[in-house]
Amino acid sequence: MKVLLIGPHSRKEDAERSFMAPALGVIRLAGYLNAKGHEAEAFDPNLPMLTGAGESFEEALAKKEWDFIGFSVLEETLLKDFQNMYTARRQCPKATLIAGGIEAQFNYQTVLDKSPCEYVILSEGETALLDLVNGMPVHKIKGIVFKSNALPLSQELFNEATATINWEDNPYEEYWDYYLSKYNNKATAENIQEICTVRVFSRNRCPIGCKFCSSTNQITWGADAAVPVISATEDMLIHTIKRIMNAHPRVKTIYLTDDDFCINRRSVIRFCQKVVEEDFGDLSFMCFARASDLTDDMCAWMKKANFRRLNVGIESFSGKVLEEMNKRCDPVKNHAGLAMLKRHHIKAFTNIILTTPGTTLDDIQVTLDGAMQYVDDPNYHVGVTLAVKPLKGTEFNEQHCNFLSAVEPVEGTRYHIRRDDIVLCDDPQAREFQLRYWYTIDDAISEEIDRSDIRHAVASNLSLFKLRYAAFLVEEIRGRAGKPTALRDYQMLGLDEFGEKLEKMPYHERQTIDIPETTGGITHPSSSGGNKSVHGSF
Ligand code: SF4
């Protein structure tokens, strides 16, 4: 087999600053393959880059019809190595591309997801590379990682798989009884309706593409292809509901958990018409919706079908923030959708996310003001989330790196896992808001729960408190209270030394230097303490 092995490709300025030398890793591998009867060559792209002489990378690719092209990858050369891989893919479409080296081993998901390489060789590469080049079946090769893109379900397979859910054997009653026991026989009809719920889904993915959500990307990125939205038919949904009611007669609510059940207006109306025809008695329905998908005729039919609540992903009342999220909705539509639901006597659970990477205190204020219009109205529940969580598979995770993170041990092993809790704001004042909320909200809410005798602390009975607390922080940071940052809060954050210095600063300086910063980041205790804010999180 003809094998070309490429050394890590440094940036020119880095190569100029150091003493480059022949790439021994790929030279050794090429020597080993040649000794085993293959035709292998090593190529160092740094030398022609530095000297401007000799064979270029493109010429090396064109020299033979290579069967395999391997790339040695280091952390500092990753981007240029990726560019070389894409050049090789274009120039040598028939060659199998492979990566190895320290960065490829420890970051193989990035290599396999984002480069055209099909295999990553682990550790010393000689045996795995030889086995691969010799044609050994890949599942028998030791020390190799490969990714095989998923095959998305067709409509037929989706229907078949969905029909195989064994609704009859699911132990719903055990879950329901656990939550009912919290009420000590004092559960109201409303509590029972909320608890005795069965979740049903009918769609494979959401096509909207909000940057904080992975729903759009899971199946498409897994398949590395465009995947159509597939939905169960209305008849299938009705059949499923009948099975659930027969097997679990205590069920009071069917919760349609598709990320955006209302995206297809005609389908929703058809479903509601069938529910009305079937007459399921006091069975109620809940679902997710985007405000901009709601129409008056759809809401009227949903009311007739006994939809009692819609979970509406409002996220923000700031147009700028909604645009940053790629929510494809604006504040006017958010307000209009909520008003429409109230007109049709359908309750709305709205979720708001107070901060995104580009959020400022003004944006937070706009969203708090918007949310305050609904929080006292019994037709609405307002769930409050501090910030975007950089979930893997989301655009915010891909495009940002300033996260509040912590490291947690995997008990009983030598491993640790890094947990990214929130994306920090670019704006220093908004970032201070995030950190103060994150580190103080749990204690503040615990005190409130004790004071108010709240038994089951769901978002709906905590939201007013959260909004008021957030508004208090915004106001204090802005300095409306005449004292922008209270010393006691820095003491709570374990930042009392900074707080004391701050107290001595002139007032106008405090407005700009309100979070202790180190070069390139914020000093905060998250990663050392592993603290996780329950009420600051999703
Ligand atoms: S947040 Fe909702 S609308 Fe946006 S992509 Fe996710 S599921 Fe779709």
Residues whose N, C-alpha, C, O or C-beta is under 5 A from the ligand:
A	BS01	SF4	C206 I208 G209 C210 C213 S215 T216 D259 D260 G313
